[in-house]
Amino acid sequence: MFPLRDTLRSRRFPLVNWLLIGANVAVFLYEVSLGAEGLDRFFGEYALIPAQLSLAAPVSLLSLVTSMFLHGGWFHVISNLWTLVIFGDNVEDRMGSFRYLVFYLAAGVFAGLVQVVFAPGSSIPTVGASGAIAGVLGAYLLLFPHGRVLTFIPLFILPWLVEIPAFVYLGLWFLSQLFSGLLAIGVAASVGGVAWWAHIGGFAFGLLLVRVFARPQPRIHYTDTGAPPVW
């Protein structure tokens, strides 16, 4: 399943969401310019490498933030940022720009820590915004469960477009991550691959803390004259 768009429109321009997208694009274009050796050095310095993370070396903890702006290829960055385009604007709308930024970064850090817990000795660089974006998806699930996601489903040679309720789409997505994460326990540390537990951790963060960051919905007040409601 590939999401094309959701049916909800934000009331305000999602400034922070677009700044995050722009920052990821800028960093990725810089990566492309480095060449293979330069990219290896760049990842070695800024990617999250669980085996190098240590409280005794506080600077190593910065990689929990820097790693979420790095990507391993065109498909990686495009798929992540497309998901952020679809779901991030509404979440920012409900949280406000500053709280959304804090939420996004905190979700990414928490996701990275969960990945470290499940692969503590891994020396393979972990990169990508997907942990933070998973936090956005978890928040979206609780804030807009009845939103609908226009989804492309390949059905043999016929394209199939269908609107799926957000709670169904995101619920299936999370179950796929959880199943893959359970299968990957003990494997990621040695061979790498998708950071499933970062996705699971980020999503759980979004579910658990969205109410802390989200602003309460305005109440509708009706006038006695039958005039339109005032927000």
Buried (B, 14 or more C-beta within 10 A) or exposed (E): BEBEEBEBEBEEEBEBBBEBBEEBBEBBEEBEEEEEEEBEEBBEEBBBBBEBBEEEEEEBBEBBBBBBBBBBEEEBBEBBBBBBBBBBBBBBBBBBBEBBBBBBBBBBBBBBBBBBEBBEEBEBBBBBBBBBBBBBBBBBBBBBEEBBBBBEEEEEEEEEEEBBBBBEBBEEBBEEBBEBBEEBEEEBBEEBEBBBBBBBBBBBBBBBBBEEBBEEEEEEEEEEEEEEEEE
